[in-house]
Amino acid sequence: MTRLLHVLVLGLFGAGIVHIAVLFLLPLYTDRDAWAQLSDLGDYYTVTTIGGGAATTPLVRSVDPLFAAVACRFDLNDGVLHVEAEGRAPFWSMSVYDRNGQNIFSFNDRTAADGKVDFVVLTPVQTIEVRKELPERFVNAVFVEADIDDGIVLVRAFVPDQTWRPAIETFLGGVSCTSL
């Protein structure tokens, strides 16, 4: 019986040490979230390569080396966000995240008009205003209504083999992230 009590006390003591260590380590990791790392690399609307061969930061730790990615931060208080790119890739996907890293919306080339990167991120109020007089450049765009102030857009592209890498890096290098 004393042996069982000894094991229980030792287990509780070990669990307490682990919990205290986690509490002390939290400030280290909260400063290294995706938002903070992208902030260090550039201002709003700066497209940053974050995955693949040309990555400037190890922000995305993907287990799949067959994807390259770019990201940009945005603030919808500045106006609607228009993200577009020329060219094609065998497969691309786009995701919108809020400042805390929660996925708000995602789609891929199979759901986009003509398979091109052309989408607009806007708030519900901005959607109403834009729909009143739809600009010509938004006719084929996919509208992403997000009830957030600022966030991150991530565009990933599939690299089937190394011969595709230059084409994919050119494709992702042509991604523009602009506020209108």
Secondary structure as UniProt FT lines:
FT   HELIX           2..30
FT   TURN            31..32
FT   HELIX           34..41
FT   TURN            44..45
FT   STRAND          48..51
FT   TURN            53..54
FT   TURN            65..66
FT   STRAND          67..75
FT   HELIX           76..78
FT   STRAND          81..84
FT   STRAND          92..98
FT   TURN            99..100
FT   STRAND          103..108
FT   TURN            109..111
FT   HELIX           113..115
FT   STRAND          118..122
FT   HELIX           124..132
FT   HELIX           136..138
FT   TURN            139..140
FT   STRAND          142..145
FT   STRAND          150..158
FT   HELIX           162..164
FT   HELIX           165..173
FT   STRAND          176..179
//
